[in-house]
Amino acid sequence: LQVGGGKAWISSVSKVAVAGTTIDIPLAHKDELYIRSHYDAVTFSVPDAPRPDELLICVAVASGPRVHQRVGGKSVADLKAGV
């Protein structure tokens, strides 16, 4: 699978916490940060990680916009049109 593009900065979060803490990873469009239909987050936890000598690195990717998104702003059509 090839994603391609990736012109926008990557949304991220840093958190210092104990094992099992809930983590929210923000999502956004890969080519334009301000396309609001792609604003979302993935929430999860790993009950036994990280251990004291470990670093937990998590990545989240979505295949499209939010289902039934209701926010305005720039759209994917605007991006393709060069607006």
N, CA, C and O atoms as CSV, one atom per row, in Angstrom:
chain,resi,resn,atom,element,x,y,z
A,1,LEU,N,N,0.846,-1.179,0.000
A,1,LEU,CA,C,0.000,0.000,0.000
A,1,LEU,C,C,0.886,1.234,0.000
A,1,LEU,O,O,1.766,1.373,0.849
A,2,GLN,N,N,0.659,2.112,-0.935
A,2,GLN,CA,C,1.407,3.360,-1.007
A,2,GLN,C,C,0.458,4.512,-0.719
A,2,GLN,O,O,-0.603,4.616,-1.335
A,3,VAL,N,N,0.836,5.379,0.217
A,3,VAL,CA,C,-0.019,6.487,0.610
A,3,VAL,C,C,0.160,7.678,-0.321
A,3,VAL,O,O,-0.829,8.259,-0.768
A,4,GLY,N,N,1.380,8.049,-0.617
A,4,GLY,CA,C,1.645,9.190,-1.480
A,4,GLY,C,C,1.359,10.516,-0.808
A,4,GLY,O,O,0.751,10.553,0.261
A,5,GLY,N,N,1.790,11.600,-1.420
A,5,GLY,CA,C,1.526,12.934,-0.874
A,5,GLY,C,C,2.220,13.153,0.444
A,5,GLY,O,O,3.393,12.816,0.604
A,6,GLY,N,N,1.507,13.711,1.378
A,6,GLY,CA,C,2.070,13.971,2.698
A,6,GLY,C,C,2.684,15.343,2.816
A,6,GLY,O,O,3.745,15.496,3.421
A,7,LYS,N,N,2.032,16.355,2.244
A,7,LYS,CA,C,2.580,17.709,2.254
A,7,LYS,C,C,2.303,18.462,3.548
A,7,LYS,O,O,2.993,19.436,3.848
A,8,ALA,N,N,1.301,18.029,4.325
A,8,ALA,CA,C,0.966,18.710,5.578
A,8,ALA,C,C,1.835,18.179,6.703
A,8,ALA,O,O,2.373,17.076,6.610
A,9,TRP,N,N,1.974,18.968,7.776
A,9,TRP,CA,C,2.725,18.483,8.928
A,9,TRP,C,C,1.924,17.398,9.613
A,9,TRP,O,O,0.696,17.383,9.535
A,10,ILE,N,N,2.600,16.506,10.274
A,10,ILE,CA,C,1.967,15.359,10.910
A,10,ILE,C,C,1.490,15.731,12.309
A,10,ILE,O,O,2.272,16.208,13.132
A,11,SER,N,N,0.210,15.513,12.574
A,11,SER,CA,C,-0.329,15.754,13.913
A,11,SER,C,C,0.342,14.802,14.885
A,11,SER,O,O,0.637,13.659,14.536
A,12,SER,N,N,0.584,15.268,16.103
A,12,SER,CA,C,1.240,14.397,17.075
A,12,SER,C,C,0.894,14.821,18.489
A,12,SER,O,O,0.315,15.884,18.714
A,13,VAL,N,N,1.252,13.985,19.422
A,13,VAL,CA,C,1.051,14.259,20.827
A,13,VAL,C,C,2.172,13.577,21.599
A,13,VAL,O,O,2.653,12.516,21.201
A,14,SER,N,N,2.575,14.174,22.678
A,14,SER,CA,C,3.570,13.576,23.571
A,14,SER,C,C,2.936,13.446,24.943
A,14,SER,O,O,2.184,14.320,25.375
A,15,LYS,N,N,3.241,12.365,25.618
A,15,LYS,CA,C,2.655,12.157,26.934
A,15,LYS,C,C,3.631,11.369,27.787
A,15,LYS,O,O,4.159,10.346,27.351
A,16,VAL,N,N,3.870,11.836,28.991
A,16,VAL,CA,C,4.677,11.106,29.965
A,16,VAL,C,C,3.708,10.577,31.001
A,16,VAL,O,O,3.025,11.353,31.669
A,17,ALA,N,N,3.641,9.245,31.141
A,17,ALA,CA,C,2.659,8.646,32.042
A,17,ALA,C,C,3.047,7.207,32.362
A,17,ALA,O,O,4.026,6.680,31.834
A,18,VAL,N,N,2.275,6.595,33.219
A,18,VAL,CA,C,2.520,5.201,33.600
A,18,VAL,C,C,1.902,4.255,32.573
A,18,VAL,O,O,1.082,4.667,31.752
A,19,ALA,N,N,2.298,2.994,32.625
A,19,ALA,CA,C,1.742,1.981,31.732
A,19,ALA,C,C,0.232,1.938,31.865
A,19,ALA,O,O,-0.303,2.053,32.968
A,20,GLY,N,N,-0.458,1.774,30.740
A,20,GLY,CA,C,-1.901,1.688,30.743
A,20,GLY,C,C,-2.630,3.006,30.612
A,20,GLY,O,O,-3.857,3.019,30.523
A,21,THR,N,N,-1.910,4.117,30.599
A,21,THR,CA,C,-2.539,5.426,30.458
A,21,THR,C,C,-3.178,5.546,29.074
A,21,THR,O,O,-2.611,5.089,28.082
A,22,THR,N,N,-4.346,6.155,29.013
A,22,THR,CA,C,-5.035,6.357,27.740
A,22,THR,C,C,-4.279,7.385,26.902
A,22,THR,O,O,-3.838,8.416,27.410
A,23,ILE,N,N,-4.137,7.086,25.612
A,23,ILE,CA,C,-3.428,7.962,24.674
A,23,ILE,C,C,-4.399,8.344,23.559
A,23,ILE,O,O,-5.096,7.482,23.025
A,24,ASP,N,N,-4.450,9.624,23.205
A,24,ASP,CA,C,-5.258,10.111,22.087
A,24,ASP,C,C,-4.309,10.565,20.988
A,24,ASP,O,O,-3.505,11.474,21.194
A,25,ILE,N,N,-4.400,9.928,19.815
A,25,ILE,CA,C,-3.566,10.325,18.676
A,25,ILE,C,C,-4.439,11.119,17.708
A,25,ILE,O,O,-5.401,10.577,17.165
A,26,PRO,N,N,-4.118,12.401,17.481
A,26,PRO,CA,C,-4.921,13.209,16.559
A,26,PRO,C,C,-4.683,12.808,15.101
A,26,PRO,O,O,-3.586,12.395,14.727
A,27,LEU,N,N,-5.726,12.939,14.296
A,27,LEU,CA,C,-5.638,12.646,12.867
A,27,LEU,C,C,-5.951,13.913,12.076
A,27,LEU,O,O,-6.704,14.770,12.541
A,28,ALA,N,N,-5.378,14.029,10.890
A,28,ALA,CA,C,-5.640,15.152,9.991
A,28,ALA,C,C,-5.375,14.683,8.561
A,28,ALA,O,O,-4.810,13.609,8.353
A,29,HIS,N,N,-5.779,15.481,7.581
A,29,HIS,CA,C,-5.528,15.148,6.168
A,29,HIS,C,C,-4.030,15.197,5.906
A,29,HIS,O,O,-3.337,16.064,6.438
A,30,LYS,N,N,-3.530,14.290,5.104
A,30,LYS,CA,C,-2.085,14.178,4.873
A,30,LYS,C,C,-1.495,15.303,4.026
A,30,LYS,O,O,-0.294,15.563,4.099
A,31,ASP,N,N,-2.325,15.972,3.224
A,31,ASP,CA,C,-1.802,17.010,2.336
A,31,ASP,C,C,-2.196,18.436,2.727
A,31,ASP,O,O,-1.626,19.393,2.204
A,32,GLU,N,N,-3.151,18.591,3.627
A,32,GLU,CA,C,-3.600,19.922,4.030
A,32,GLU,C,C,-4.170,19.842,5.438
A,32,GLU,O,O,-5.183,19.179,5.662
A,33,LEU,N,N,-3.539,20.499,6.368
A,33,LEU,CA,C,-3.943,20.428,7.767
A,33,LEU,C,C,-5.355,20.954,8.001
A,33,LEU,O,O,-6.051,20.444,8.878
A,34,TYR,N,N,-5.799,21.951,7.250
A,34,TYR,CA,C,-7.051,22.635,7.544
A,34,TYR,C,C,-8.290,22.041,6.866
A,34,TYR,O,O,-9.313,22.719,6.770
A,35,ILE,N,N,-8.225,20.814,6.405
A,35,ILE,CA,C,-9.414,20.128,5.895
A,35,ILE,C,C,-10.088,19.473,7.090
A,35,ILE,O,O,-9.667,18.409,7.544
A,36,ARG,N,N,-11.139,20.116,7.600
A,36,ARG,CA,C,-11.730,19.714,8.874
A,36,ARG,C,C,-12.449,18.376,8.838
A,36,ARG,O,O,-12.630,17.754,9.885
A,37,SER,N,N,-12.866,17.914,7.662
A,37,SER,CA,C,-13.553,16.619,7.589
A,37,SER,C,C,-12.650,15.480,8.055
A,37,SER,O,O,-13.136,14.396,8.379
A,38,HIS,N,N,-11.359,15.715,8.091
A,38,HIS,CA,C,-10.404,14.684,8.494
A,38,HIS,C,C,-9.927,14.842,9.939
A,38,HIS,O,O,-9.096,14.059,10.399
A,39,TYR,N,N,-10.443,15.845,10.662
A,39,TYR,CA,C,-10.087,15.997,12.077
A,39,TYR,C,C,-10.727,14.863,12.866
A,39,TYR,O,O,-11.946,14.700,12.827
A,40,ASP,N,N,-9.946,14.097,13.561
A,40,ASP,CA,C,-10.453,13.010,14.393
A,40,ASP,C,C,-9.333,12.585,15.324
A,40,ASP,O,O,-8.274,13.212,15.352
A,41,ALA,N,N,-9.557,11.538,16.074
A,41,ALA,CA,C,-8.529,11.015,16.971
A,41,ALA,C,C,-8.757,9.523,17.182
A,41,ALA,O,O,-9.880,9.029,17.082
A,42,VAL,N,N,-7.696,8.832,17.468
A,42,VAL,CA,C,-7.742,7.420,17.833
A,42,VAL,C,C,-7.335,7.357,19.296
A,42,VAL,O,O,-6.275,7.860,19.667
A,43,THR,N,N,-8.174,6.738,20.136
A,43,THR,CA,C,-7.905,6.615,21.563
A,43,THR,C,C,-7.648,5.158,21.901
A,43,THR,O,O,-8.409,4.281,21.492
A,44,PHE,N,N,-6.587,4.896,22.640
A,44,PHE,CA,C,-6.279,3.524,23.035
A,44,PHE,C,C,-5.352,3.526,24.237
A,44,PHE,O,O,-4.874,4.574,24.669
A,45,SER,N,N,-5.106,2.343,24.768
A,45,SER,CA,C,-4.127,2.187,25.844
A,45,SER,C,C,-3.475,0.819,25.710
A,45,SER,O,O,-4.054,-0.105,25.138
A,46,VAL,N,N,-2.285,0.702,26.233
A,46,VAL,CA,C,-1.559,-0.571,26.261
A,46,VAL,C,C,-1.342,-0.886,27.739
A,46,VAL,O,O,-0.490,-0.269,28.379
A,47,PRO,N,N,-2.098,-1.836,28.292
A,47,PRO,CA,C,-2.088,-2.076,29.735
A,47,PRO,C,C,-0.708,-2.323,30.364
A,47,PRO,O,O,-0.473,-1.929,31.506
A,48,ASP,N,N,0.201,-2.970,29.627
A,48,ASP,CA,C,1.491,-3.309,30.235
A,48,ASP,C,C,2.676,-2.597,29.582
A,48,ASP,O,O,3.806,-3.077,29.672
A,49,ALA,N,N,2.439,-1.478,28.939
A,49,ALA,CA,C,3.543,-0.778,28.283
A,49,ALA,C,C,3.379,0.726,28.440
A,49,ALA,O,O,2.255,1.211,28.565
A,50,PRO,N,N,4.454,1.456,28.436
A,50,PRO,CA,C,5.833,0.977,28.359
A,50,PRO,C,C,6.364,0.586,29.738
A,50,PRO,O,O,5.956,1.123,30.767
A,51,ARG,N,N,7.273,-0.352,29.714
A,51,ARG,CA,C,7.976,-0.730,30.943
A,51,ARG,C,C,9.041,0.331,31.209
A,51,ARG,O,O,9.311,1.153,30.333
A,52,PRO,N,N,9.653,0.335,32.398
A,52,PRO,CA,C,10.615,1.395,32.747
A,52,PRO,C,C,11.747,1.605,31.736
A,52,PRO,O,O,12.236,2.725,31.591
A,53,ASP,N,N,12.165,0.560,31.043
A,53,ASP,CA,C,13.271,0.699,30.089
A,53,ASP,C,C,12.780,0.719,28.635
A,53,ASP,O,O,13.558,0.450,27.719
A,54,GLU,N,N,11.499,1.036,28.417
A,54,GLU,CA,C,10.928,1.035,27.076
A,54,GLU,C,C,10.365,2.398,26.707
A,54,GLU,O,O,10.091,3.237,27.565
A,55,LEU,N,N,10.203,2.589,25.413
A,55,LEU,CA,C,9.556,3.763,24.849
A,55,LEU,C,C,8.445,3.243,23.950
A,55,LEU,O,O,8.705,2.411,23.081
A,56,LEU,N,N,7.224,3.707,24.135
A,56,LEU,CA,C,6.085,3.278,23.328
A,56,LEU,C,C,5.875,4.293,22.216
A,56,LEU,O,O,5.652,5.474,22.483
A,57,ILE,N,N,5.946,3.841,20.976
A,57,ILE,CA,C,5.719,4.698,19.815
A,57,ILE,C,C,4.480,4.175,19.105
A,57,ILE,O,O,4.407,2.996,18.758
A,58,CYS,N,N,3.503,5.057,18.889
A,58,CYS,CA,C,2.217,4.666,18.303
A,58,CYS,C,C,1.968,5.477,17.041
A,58,CYS,O,O,2.295,6.663,16.981
A,59,VAL,N,N,1.390,4.836,16.038
A,59,VAL,CA,C,1.062,5.511,14.784
A,59,VAL,C,C,-0.390,5.181,14.443
A,59,VAL,O,O,-0.811,4.031,14.576
A,60,ALA,N,N,-1.152,6.173,14.008
A,60,ALA,CA,C,-2.537,5.962,13.591
A,60,ALA,C,C,-2.741,6.553,12.201
A,60,ALA,O,O,-2.284,7.661,11.918
A,61,VAL,N,N,-3.422,5.816,11.344
A,61,VAL,CA,C,-3.700,6.248,9.982
A,61,VAL,C,C,-5.154,5.916,9.670
A,61,VAL,O,O,-5.640,4.853,10.057
A,62,ALA,N,N,-5.850,6.804,8.981
A,62,ALA,CA,C,-7.224,6.555,8.566
A,62,ALA,C,C,-7.291,6.505,7.044
A,62,ALA,O,O,-6.440,7.082,6.367
A,63,SER,N,N,-8.280,5.832,6.509
A,63,SER,CA,C,-8.406,5.699,5.059
A,63,SER,C,C,-9.312,6.760,4.434
A,63,SER,O,O,-9.508,6.766,3.219
A,64,GLY,N,N,-9.865,7.654,5.249
A,64,GLY,CA,C,-10.728,8.690,4.703
A,64,GLY,C,C,-11.211,9.628,5.785
A,64,GLY,O,O,-10.727,9.580,6.916
A,65,PRO,N,N,-12.172,10.489,5.445
A,65,PRO,CA,C,-12.677,11.467,6.405
A,65,PRO,C,C,-13.583,10.832,7.455
A,65,PRO,O,O,-13.909,9.647,7.383
A,66,ARG,N,N,-13.976,11.634,8.419
A,66,ARG,CA,C,-14.934,11.201,9.439
A,66,ARG,C,C,-16.245,10.813,8.777
A,66,ARG,O,O,-16.660,11.449,7.809
A,67,VAL,N,N,-16.891,9.794,9.277
A,67,VAL,CA,C,-18.208,9.413,8.794
A,67,VAL,C,C,-19.202,10.460,9.283
A,67,VAL,O,O,-19.182,10.816,10.461
A,68,HIS,N,N,-20.062,10.955,8.415
A,68,HIS,CA,C,-21.077,11.954,8.750
A,68,HIS,C,C,-20.466,13.229,9.334
A,68,HIS,O,O,-21.037,13.822,10.250
A,69,GLN,N,N,-19.319,13.655,8.821
A,69,GLN,CA,C,-18.701,14.877,9.333
A,69,GLN,C,C,-19.615,16.066,9.069
A,69,GLN,O,O,-20.255,16.155,8.021
A,70,ARG,N,N,-19.666,16.979,10.038
A,70,ARG,CA,C,-20.585,18.106,9.964
A,70,ARG,C,C,-19.881,19.450,10.136
A,70,ARG,O,O,-20.539,20.456,10.404
A,71,VAL,N,N,-18.593,19.485,9.992
A,71,VAL,CA,C,-17.880,20.746,10.165
A,71,VAL,C,C,-17.635,21.396,8.812
A,71,VAL,O,O,-17.484,20.708,7.802
A,72,GLY,N,N,-17.595,22.703,8.795
A,72,GLY,CA,C,-17.367,23.429,7.546
A,72,GLY,C,C,-15.887,23.574,7.266
A,72,GLY,O,O,-15.071,22.797,7.761
A,73,GLY,N,N,-15.549,24.559,6.480
A,73,GLY,CA,C,-14.151,24.818,6.176
A,73,GLY,C,C,-13.726,24.228,4.852
A,73,GLY,O,O,-14.556,23.792,4.055
A,74,LYS,N,N,-12.444,24.219,4.627
A,74,LYS,CA,C,-11.859,23.728,3.389
A,74,LYS,C,C,-12.180,22.246,3.204
A,74,LYS,O,O,-12.181,21.487,4.173
A,75,SER,N,N,-12.452,21.834,1.971
A,75,SER,CA,C,-12.784,20.436,1.696
A,75,SER,C,C,-11.711,19.803,0.811
A,75,SER,O,O,-10.834,20.490,0.286
A,76,VAL,N,N,-11.797,18.499,0.658
A,76,VAL,CA,C,-10.869,17.782,-0.226
A,76,VAL,C,C,-11.044,18.285,-1.664
A,76,VAL,O,O,-10.069,18.369,-2.411
A,77,ALA,N,N,-12.282,18.620,-2.056
A,77,ALA,CA,C,-12.530,19.160,-3.394
A,77,ALA,C,C,-11.772,20.475,-3.583
A,77,ALA,O,O,-11.227,20.725,-4.658
A,78,ASP,N,N,-11.734,21.313,-2.550
A,78,ASP,CA,C,-10.972,22.565,-2.608
A,78,ASP,C,C,-9.488,22.288,-2.800
A,78,ASP,O,O,-8.811,22.989,-3.552
A,79,LEU,N,N,-8.993,21.278,-2.130
A,79,LEU,CA,C,-7.576,20.909,-2.236
A,79,LEU,C,C,-7.260,20.481,-3.671
A,79,LEU,O,O,-6.257,20.905,-4.245
A,80,LYS,N,N,-8.119,19.641,-4.241
A,80,LYS,CA,C,-7.902,19.162,-5.626
A,80,LYS,C,C,-8.033,20.273,-6.641
A,80,LYS,O,O,-7.399,20.233,-7.696
A,81,ALA,N,N,-8.860,21.280,-6.329
A,81,ALA,CA,C,-9.058,22.414,-7.232
A,81,ALA,C,C,-7.956,23.465,-7.078
A,81,ALA,O,O,-7.889,24.418,-7.853
A,82,GLY,N,N,-7.090,23.286,-6.070
A,82,GLY,CA,C,-6.010,24.243,-5.844
A,82,GLY,C,C,-6.448,25.500,-5.129
A,82,GLY,O,O,-5.768,26.524,-5.204
A,83,VAL,N,N,-7.575,25.442,-4.434
A,83,VAL,CA,C,-8.105,26.608,-3.698
A,83,VAL,C,C,-7.358,26.812,-2.414
A,83,VAL,O,O,-7.661,27.740,-1.664
